[in-house]
Amino acid sequence: VYDSGAYVTVEDEWTFAPDSRSVVKFSDDAEDVVLYFGENEAAWFEFDARGQSALNLEFTFDFNKEIADLFPEANIDFLTFEMEPSFNKIGTAYIYADEDAFIYEVTADGAKEIKGLAWDEDYEAWTFKTRTLGAYAISDVELDEKTVTEDKDDTTTDGGKENPDTGR
């Protein structure tokens, strides 16, 4: 991790600020590692880092207007891992949100249910097992699992011209 003008190797835990330079190399001695995201630890990821190569863990809390426009009745916060880092081993992701919140994975197709998502009473956080960190939406109401293309107009923008058959 690049921190205070020098590179630091992560051995057991690290806290990342949003929109920061977050390319990480893990110590050869690293085993159980906890990565915290956000100053108030809005989320974290626990995993076995043995043999893990370097990863770009840059993330943001930026608003996703395209997804939010699909659900105007919802108040939605977003957590997005820009490079969708993929780990060698499955770990546990924790997202702090109210117990009555709804957490979804944001994909190119829209908001999708997260397989295995469960409320962890001990940590008061939502948890799920994953190997890849992606983009997540935290909503105050349940969202229909719409896709981004469902609400698009089907009119053509090519002036109504047909594509000629090329014979292939």
Secondary structure, 3 states (H helix, E strand, C coil): CEECCEECCECCEEEECCCCCCEECECCCCCEEEEEECCCCCEEEEEECCCCCCEECCEECCCCHHHHHHCCCCCEEEEEECCCCEEEEEEEEEECCCCCCEEEEEECCEEEECCCCEEECCCCEEEEEEEECCEEEEECCCCCCCECCCCCCCCCCCCCCCCCCCCC
